[in-house]
C-alpha cells in the first residue's frame, strides 16, 4: 500500500533521476514488464502507437527522448496518492504541464504508467 511519505520520496527520486538524465536511475523504478502510454511515443520513437511494453522498449524510447531534449528538466508540482498508485504532477519538456499515473506491483516497482499533458 502506498502512503503519502512513500509517494513524495518516490516522486523526488524520480524527478532527480530525470533531471540528471540518468537512464539507469530512471529505469530502476520500473518492473521488467512495465507498460507505458504517452501521446508522444509515436512522434519520438517514429512509430504509430502510443504504448510500449517491456523495460527494454521503454528504455530505448527514453534514450531517444533524452537525446532529443538535452536540456530536459522536470519541476515537481504535486503528488497524489491512492492505494496502489500515485499521480505525479509536474512541469515537463517544452514547458508543458504533465500528470503521470503510476501503478505499482506488490514489489514496489511501477508496472504501468500513463502520461497526460496539458497540450499534445
SVG drawing of the C-alpha trace seen along z (x, -y; Angstrom):
<svg xmlns="http://www.w3.org/2000/svg" viewBox="-7 -26 30 34">
<polyline fill="none" stroke="black" stroke-width="0.4" points="0.0,0.0 1.3,-3.5 1.3,-6.3 2.0,-10.0 5.6,-9.6 6.4,-6.9 4.8,-8.8 6.7,-12.0 10.0,-10.3 9.4,-8.3 8.4,-11.5 11.5,-13.3 13.8,-10.4 12.0,-10.1 12.4,-13.8 16.0,-13.8 16.8,-10.9 15.2,-12.6 16.9,-15.9 20.3,-14.1 19.5,-12.3 20.5,-9.1 18.6,-6.4 19.7,-3.6 18.3,-5.5 15.1,-6.3 14.6,-2.7 15.3,-1.4 11.8,-2.4 10.1,-0.1 9.4,3.6 10.8,5.6 7.3,6.0 6.5,2.3 3.9,0.8 3.9,-2.9 1.4,-5.0 2.2,-8.6 0.9,-10.7 4.5,-11.5 5.7,-7.9 4.8,-7.8 6.4,-11.1 9.6,-10.5 10.0,-6.8 8.8,-7.2 6.1,-4.6 2.3,-4.7 1.3,-3.5 1.5,-5.3 2.0,-2.4 5.3,-0.5 5.6,2.8 8.7,4.0 11.5,2.1 13.9,2.6 11.4,0.9 10.7,-1.9 14.5,-2.4 15.1,-2.8 12.3,-5.4 13.6,-7.3 17.1,-7.2 16.0,-8.9 13.8,-11.4 16.8,-12.4 18.9,-12.9 16.2,-14.9 15.7,-17.2 19.3,-17.6 18.0,-20.5 15.1,-18.4 14.3,-19.4 11.2,-18.4 9.7,-20.6 7.6,-18.7 4.2,-20.3 2.4,-17.7 1.9,-14.1 -1.5,-12.4 -1.9,-9.0 -4.2,-6.1 -3.9,-2.6 -1.6,-1.0 -0.9,-4.0 0.1,-7.6 0.0,-10.6 3.0,-12.9 2.0,-16.4 5.0,-18.2 6.2,-20.7 7.7,-18.8 9.6,-19.4 8.6,-22.4 7.1,-23.9 4.1,-21.5 2.2,-20.6 2.1,-16.9 0.4,-14.3 1.6,-10.8 -0.4,-7.9 1.9,-5.2 0.5,-1.8 2.7,0.3 3.1,4.0 3.5,5.8 7.3,5.4 7.1,1.6 8.0,1.2 5.9,-0.6 4.1,1.8 2.1,-0.6 2.2,-4.3 0.0,-6.7 1.3,-10.2 -1.0,-13.1 -0.2,-16.7 -2.0,-20.0 -1.3,-20.1 -0.2,-17.5"/>
</svg>
